[in-house]
């Protein structure tokens, strides 16, 4: 049974702790968080230890059958109610620049299988993993897993300030978007300066397209000028700069008509990280953590739906017990 009315949760491939951010203030207690990267675990510790003092941070390669099996056996005895995770997506993302080797794909498939093995072993009533939509064709069928896996493609722009469509799969009720009146845009994510600017504006040639503007800089670099009153494009783990010969900066126009580059703090805000969040790493690595995180506002909507369903189940069980 949940301790003190809280759902007991574990987070697989926890990254910087997007799910824990989504759970802030909710009756959810994290029992364990797993990741292979030390700086992710340290970032989780820095930001979430005060809210989850008993959470065990475990550095485990979940693609390894021995380590993942040992963790699954440990988790069975923890009375877990909720399993969360963010499966790494670089292996099959459409942004991938080079083909994935057969060995790397096999490792990734083992990671997925072992996460599902933990779900099966714990028999948790609720679980939810997030990934790019390309993961759908890599999920095992019901005969292999033992039951159907519900997959929901969710557009983050219905919940927050980002155009980001991701697959959320598991056993969880559908979340409810907040409604148009609560929708946010990129303007809501702007933070005070100072900021970085780009080359002198007289070198620009502006080309406007429906719904966006592209600014061509001198040389081989480009800058994308974003609409402040629309959701931002999908935040990437590689950040606003991709490649050496084709650099792309995300820029906005300030109130004096100048172009400046979005900051790390603004990218984090687009993804839903709170303003007091601290990254235990350098700026480039922090940008990777931001891009790999779940859209936190979507995660919070999912967790609220799970908690509402859990309360409904508890009330129904209590009513049956009273009648008996």
Protein Blocks (a to p, Z undefined) as FASTA:
>chain_A
ZZehiacdddehklnolmmmmmgoiacddfbdcdfbfklmmmmmmmmmmmmmmbccdddd
fkbmklmmmmmmmmmmnopabdcddddfklmgckbmbdcdfklmmmmmmmmmmmmmmmmm
nopabdcddddfklmmmpccfklnopacddddddfklmmccdcddddedjddddddebjk
lpccfklmpccddddddddfklpccdddehiacdddehjbdcddddfkbccddddfkljb
ecjklccddddddfkopacdddfklmmmmnopafkbccdbdfklmmmmmmmpccfklmmm
mmmmmmmmmmmmmmmmmmmmmmZZ
